[in-house]
């Protein structure tokens, strides 16, 4: 954990506190570049904190990660105009539903669930990677788009840092309406530029059979997984594919 150049005392104190909270190491920035910090702390990624900055730089170089609502804002605008959304339709989502997003990542899908569900819904966004969880947590609480309804939807999302299988095991039977998975694709959609920087940071482990079984136990309506159309997980776990002609991804659903 470090700061932007010439940080205030408040920013330095925040960076130090966050390092302790995340189990990381605080490093004074001074005049060092990110590359020099990478060289000084080999094998470590770098989180940069400033008064208007929160970025995660991968240890191997490349583009930094920072929070942005991405496609969730575009999809929310479409939903507000009455246009269809394949994810919402696949799980039969309705206002007031409770959703557990087991692979939160950027939080985009969780935000859309929250926006479509309104104040009566509950959306939990589970993320296993601690720095990613922290950056998205801060973004959901602080980012402003100038669209009050959308910003309120971001604030309602409940970020949880946990392994999703562990979190699902903690839930009572039939306690949520929808359990959602959007794992990192082994064969990524190359046209999805918004998700590309996330690949350096996200947990790319496949969804386990145990997690699927826990999801089936906890869900009242369905378990849904976003994947490529030829996903082996669908065949292995018994998902029914919701066809999307000419779409690069589709949704597999287990209805309860």
QUIUR-V346536 format. One record per helix or strand. SS is the DSSP state (A for helix, B for strand). FROM is the first residue (numbers start at 1). LEN is the number of residues. If there is no record, write none. Layout:
SS_FROM_LEN + SS_FROM_LEN
This chain:
B_2_2 + A_9_14 + A_34_7 + B_46_5 + B_53_5 + B_65_1 + A_71_10 + A_86_5 + B_98_4 + A_108_10 + B_122_6 + A_130_13 + A_148_9 + B_158_4 + A_164_6 + B_176_6 + A_193_8 + A_209_10 + B_219_9 + A_232_6 + B_240_3 + B_250_6
